Amino acid sequence: MMQDDTNKVPLFKSWNQWYVFVLVFLVLLIILFSIFTKAFS
């Protein structure tokens, strides 16, 4: 069984880049939903 493949991160070079991507994505979602809430209230 190859265990080297389990530690490789797809798409980004490190896990820290994934964490930054997820945080930015969540912040953008919050901003987007707040704009929708103000626009349709």
QUIVEN-V231584 format. One record per backbone hydrogen bond with DSSP energy under -0.5 kcal/mol. CO is the residue of the C=O (numbers start at 1). NH is the residue of the N-H. E is the energy in kcal/mol with one decimal. If there is no record, write none. Layout:
BEGIN
CO_NH_E / CO_NH_E
END
This chain:
BEGIN
1_3_-0.7 / 3_7_-0.5 / 4_7_-0.7 / 5_8_-0.6 / 8_10_-0.6 / 10_12_-1.6 / 14_18_-1.0 / 15_19_-2.3 / 16_20_-2.2 / 17_21_-2.2 / 18_22_-2.6 / 19_23_-2.4 / 20_24_-2.6 / 21_25_-2.4 / 22_26_-2.4 / 23_27_-2.3 / 24_28_-2.4 / 25_29_-2.0 / 26_30_-2.2 / 27_31_-2.4 / 28_32_-2.6 / 29_33_-2.7 / 30_34_-2.1 / 31_35_-2.1 / 32_36_-2.3 / 33_37_-2.3 / 34_38_-2.2 / 35_39_-2.5 / 36_40_-2.2 / 37_41_-0.5
END
